[in-house]
């Protein structure tokens, strides 16, 4: 899993560097396909339930599962990239949101707070805790800053398959007892947030999920291993500390 996760991370960083004004989202997908092939892997998304992209490219109000196409990236956009790679029979899954040039202050604050929420969730991914501890840490961070948490889509277990148990909501489901975390679990923790209301809807393409109010969204994701001690970020990036931040 470490190899698959590092492949996904490297590809995501290379594609993120290509997110510039005028670039078509289709070009980002084609670049990702070539990079995945060069590493000897395959896309975890292509063909999954009929999905037609190698990665997901979601722009501005598009929350997740954006289909790559002819849309061109514009200065001031937020582009969310979700990359899944199968390598050696295991899946690496990671996502980031990229600001294209200068973006509005409140949108930048959304991105910063969503990434902070990701690390708050990771810090709670310890053996003996429950899934809801991850959920609570994310929800409190996001909503405490005045932003919305998407309810319809959640994080998940990951390993030999892209989606495994347990599901990992980014909010606490009242009245439901969540699973206990155990060493050896691998989790895709992925807060999906909105600048305005948390409600989302599906576009006619059957995949792209957008905010109902049309305001920007953000999406960050790491694949994390639960250990007997500190959680291990399997998709750690060169620009991101591999240990969980203290604050």
Backbone torsions as a table, in degrees:
resi	resn	phi	psi	omega
1	UNK	NA	-35.1	178.0
2	UNK	-59.3	-41.9	-179.7
3	UNK	-64.7	-45.1	179.8
4	UNK	-64.0	-40.6	-178.7
5	UNK	-69.0	-39.7	178.2
6	UNK	-68.9	-33.0	174.8
7	UNK	-63.1	-47.0	179.7
8	UNK	-60.7	-41.9	-179.1
9	UNK	-64.8	-46.9	-179.9
10	UNK	-61.0	-42.7	179.1
11	UNK	-65.3	-43.3	179.8
12	UNK	-60.6	-42.5	-179.7
13	UNK	-65.6	-38.9	178.9
14	UNK	-66.8	-42.0	178.9
15	UNK	-68.8	-39.4	179.3
16	UNK	-59.1	-34.7	179.4
17	UNK	-68.2	-16.8	179.5
18	UNK	-91.1	-3.3	-177.6
19	UNK	-79.0	95.4	-178.6
20	UNK	-135.1	158.2	179.1
21	UNK	-54.9	135.9	179.2
22	UNK	94.6	-15.8	-179.4
23	UNK	-73.8	131.0	175.0
24	UNK	-78.1	143.9	178.9
25	UNK	-62.5	-28.1	175.9
26	UNK	-62.6	-36.4	178.9
27	UNK	-66.2	-37.6	177.3
28	UNK	-63.2	-41.4	179.4
29	UNK	-65.4	-42.3	180.0
30	UNK	-64.6	-39.6	177.4
31	UNK	-63.2	-42.4	179.1
32	UNK	-62.2	-41.5	179.7
33	UNK	-59.7	-43.1	-180.0
34	UNK	-66.5	-39.6	-179.5
35	UNK	-68.8	-39.1	177.5
36	UNK	-62.9	-44.2	179.7
37	UNK	-63.2	-40.8	-179.4
38	UNK	-63.1	-27.6	179.3
39	UNK	-89.5	0.4	178.6
40	UNK	79.0	19.3	-179.2
41	UNK	-109.6	-170.2	172.7
42	UNK	-142.3	157.4	-179.9
43	UNK	-68.4	135.0	175.9
44	UNK	-78.9	-12.1	-175.1
45	UNK	-101.3	-37.3	-175.1
46	UNK	-58.3	120.7	-179.8
47	UNK	85.8	-8.4	-179.8
48	UNK	-68.4	113.7	-176.4
49	UNK	51.9	29.7	176.9
50	UNK	90.1	5.8	180.0
51	UNK	-62.9	137.5	-171.3
52	UNK	-103.1	1.0	179.8
53	UNK	-106.1	161.1	174.7
54	UNK	-84.2	-30.9	174.2
55	UNK	-134.8	172.5	173.8
56	UNK	-103.2	131.9	178.7
57	UNK	-125.8	108.9	-174.6
58	UNK	-117.0	130.8	-173.4
59	UNK	-116.3	128.1	173.8
60	UNK	57.1	-105.5	-177.1
61	UNK	-74.5	-9.8	177.0
62	UNK	-76.5	118.5	-172.8
63	UNK	-81.6	-55.8	-178.7
64	UNK	-148.8	165.4	171.8
65	UNK	63.8	26.0	177.6
66	UNK	-62.9	128.7	179.2
67	UNK	-80.6	125.3	176.8
68	UNK	-63.2	143.6	-178.6
69	UNK	-166.1	-143.5	-173.8
70	UNK	-86.7	-7.3	-179.6
71	UNK	-58.8	133.2	179.2
72	UNK	-100.5	136.8	178.1
73	UNK	-68.1	138.0	-180.0
74	UNK	-116.8	153.0	174.5
75	UNK	-58.2	131.9	-178.9
76	UNK	94.4	-3.4	177.7
77	UNK	-76.6	162.2	165.2
78	UNK	-115.1	125.2	-179.0
79	UNK	-116.7	119.5	178.2
80	UNK	-98.8	128.1	-179.6
81	UNK	-113.2	128.2	177.5
82	UNK	-121.0	119.1	-174.3
83	UNK	-121.2	127.2	175.0
84	UNK	-126.5	128.7	-177.3
85	UNK	-127.2	133.6	172.8
86	UNK	-100.3	122.8	-179.1
87	UNK	-144.4	124.9	179.7
88	UNK	63.6	26.4	177.9
89	UNK	85.7	2.7	179.7
90	UNK	-123.4	158.7	-175.6
91	UNK	-108.5	135.4	168.6
92	UNK	-112.5	133.4	-172.1
93	UNK	-136.7	125.4	-178.1
94	UNK	-154.1	156.0	-179.9
95	UNK	-149.3	155.5	176.6
96	UNK	-150.3	159.6	174.8
97	UNK	-116.6	128.5	-172.9
98	UNK	-112.9	128.5	173.9
99	UNK	-84.2	129.9	-179.9
100	UNK	-95.5	99.4	-175.2
101	UNK	70.0	-150.9	178.8
102	UNK	-79.2	131.5	176.2
103	UNK	-119.4	169.0	-178.8
104	UNK	-60.4	146.8	-176.1
105	UNK	-54.6	-46.4	-176.3
106	UNK	-67.1	-32.7	177.6
107	UNK	-70.8	-39.7	176.6
108	UNK	-63.7	-38.2	177.7
109	UNK	-64.0	-36.5	176.3
110	UNK	-61.1	-46.3	179.8
111	UNK	-61.7	-47.0	-178.7
112	UNK	-61.5	-43.1	-177.4
113	UNK	-71.0	-33.5	178.8
114	UNK	-67.2	-41.3	177.4
115	UNK	-67.5	-37.8	175.5
116	UNK	-61.8	-40.2	178.2
117	UNK	-64.1	-37.3	176.6
118	UNK	-57.2	-47.5	-178.3
119	UNK	-70.9	-29.6	174.6
120	UNK	-65.5	-40.8	176.8
121	UNK	-64.9	-42.1	179.7
122	UNK	-61.8	-40.6	-179.2
123	UNK	-60.9	-25.5	180.0
124	UNK	-89.4	-3.1	-177.9
125	UNK	-84.4	69.6	-176.6
126	UNK	-121.2	144.8	178.3
127	UNK	-56.0	132.7	-178.3
128	UNK	98.9	-26.3	172.0
129	UNK	-74.6	173.7	175.7
130	UNK	-111.8	162.7	176.5
131	UNK	-53.2	-39.2	-176.9
132	UNK	-62.6	-22.1	175.9
133	UNK	-68.1	-37.7	173.7
134	UNK	-64.4	-48.9	-178.4
135	UNK	-57.5	-44.9	-177.3
136	UNK	-64.5	-42.5	-179.0
137	UNK	-62.2	-41.4	179.0
138	UNK	-67.7	-49.9	-176.1
139	UNK	-60.4	-45.6	-177.8
140	UNK	-63.4	-37.8	-179.8
141	UNK	-67.3	-46.0	-176.2
142	UNK	-71.6	-54.1	-176.6
143	UNK	-69.6	-29.1	176.9
144	UNK	-64.7	-22.0	177.9
145	UNK	-94.7	1.3	176.5
146	UNK	90.6	14.6	-179.5
147	UNK	-106.9	170.3	-176.7
148	UNK	-100.9	149.2	176.8
149	UNK	-111.0	125.0	179.1
150	UNK	-68.6	132.6	-178.7
151	UNK	-96.2	-28.8	-170.2
152	UNK	-75.6	-17.8	-178.1
153	UNK	-129.7	144.3	-170.5
154	UNK	-138.1	167.2	170.0
155	UNK	-75.2	-177.6	-170.7
156	UNK	-165.3	162.8	167.9
157	UNK	-68.9	155.4	-179.0
158	UNK	-150.3	147.8	-179.1
159	UNK	-175.8	-107.7	175.7
160	UNK	-75.8	-19.6	174.9
161	UNK	-120.1	156.8	-179.6
162	UNK	-65.1	-45.0	-178.7
163	UNK	-117.8	113.8	177.5
164	UNK	-127.4	168.9	173.1
165	UNK	-73.9	151.4	1.9
166	UNK	-92.5	160.4	168.5
167	UNK	-72.6	146.8	-177.0
168	UNK	-127.2	87.9	177.7
169	UNK	-64.3	154.7	176.5
170	UNK	-95.0	18.3	177.7
171	UNK	-149.0	158.2	-179.3
172	UNK	-84.0	123.7	177.9
173	UNK	-87.1	107.5	-175.4
174	UNK	-62.8	136.5	176.3
175	UNK	81.7	0.9	179.4
176	UNK	-112.8	132.4	177.8
177	UNK	-91.8	120.5	-174.9
178	UNK	-90.6	161.4	-177.4
179	UNK	-64.9	151.6	174.3
180	UNK	-79.0	138.1	177.4
181	UNK	-81.8	136.9	-179.1
182	UNK	-128.7	148.9	177.8
183	UNK	-57.3	136.5	-178.8
184	UNK	103.9	-16.6	175.9
185	UNK	-69.1	144.5	171.2
186	UNK	-118.0	127.7	-172.3
187	UNK	-126.1	136.4	170.6
188	UNK	-96.1	103.5	-178.8
189	UNK	-96.8	123.1	-171.3
190	UNK	-149.5	87.4	174.6
191	UNK	-63.6	131.4	174.5
192	UNK	-119.0	119.8	-168.2
193	UNK	-129.3	164.8	179.9
194	UNK	-131.0	148.4	178.9
195	UNK	-74.2	-26.6	179.7
196	UNK	-116.6	-125.9	179.7
197	UNK	-68.3	150.8	-177.4
198	UNK	-80.9	-8.7	-174.8
199	UNK	-70.3	141.4	-179.9
200	UNK	-130.1	166.6	176.4
201	UNK	-146.2	161.6	-177.2
202	UNK	-98.4	134.4	176.9
203	UNK	-77.7	171.5	-176.9
204	UNK	-64.5	-20.9	179.6
205	UNK	-69.6	-7.2	176.6
206	UNK	81.7	1.2	-177.3
207	UNK	-129.6	-49.6	-171.4
208	UNK	-68.9	123.9	179.1
209	UNK	-102.5	127.2	-177.4
210	UNK	-123.9	159.2	174.3
211	UNK	-71.6	139.9	-179.6
212	UNK	-66.4	-32.6	-178.0
213	UNK	-88.7	-1.0	176.7
214	UNK	78.4	4.1	179.4
215	UNK	-82.7	159.7	-176.0
216	UNK	-63.5	161.0	178.1
217	UNK	-133.9	172.8	177.7
218	UNK	-143.9	153.7	-177.5
219	UNK	-149.6	120.0	175.1
220	UNK	-128.7	144.6	-176.4
221	UNK	-150.5	139.1	169.8
222	UNK	-130.2	146.6	166.7
223	UNK	-90.8	127.7	-171.3
224	UNK	-127.8	137.3	174.7
225	UNK	-98.3	129.9	172.6
226	UNK	-81.6	129.2	-178.5
227	UNK	-122.5	-176.1	175.0
228	UNK	-73.2	-14.9	179.3
229	UNK	-125.3	-122.3	-179.7
230	UNK	-69.8	143.2	174.1
231	UNK	-63.0	145.2	-179.9
232	UNK	-107.6	123.4	178.2
233	UNK	-84.2	106.2	-176.3
234	UNK	-74.3	-25.0	179.0
235	UNK	-102.8	33.0	-178.9
236	UNK	-60.7	144.8	-176.9
237	UNK	-109.8	157.9	-179.8
238	UNK	-60.5	-31.6	-178.3
239	UNK	-93.6	3.1	-177.9
240	UNK	-124.4	132.2	179.8
241	UNK	-61.7	139.9	-178.5
242	UNK	-77.4	-20.9	176.5
243	UNK	-91.8	156.5	179.2
244	UNK	-71.7	126.5	-179.7
245	UNK	-56.8	149.0	-178.6
246	UNK	-76.5	-17.1	-178.6
247	UNK	-139.1	NA	NA
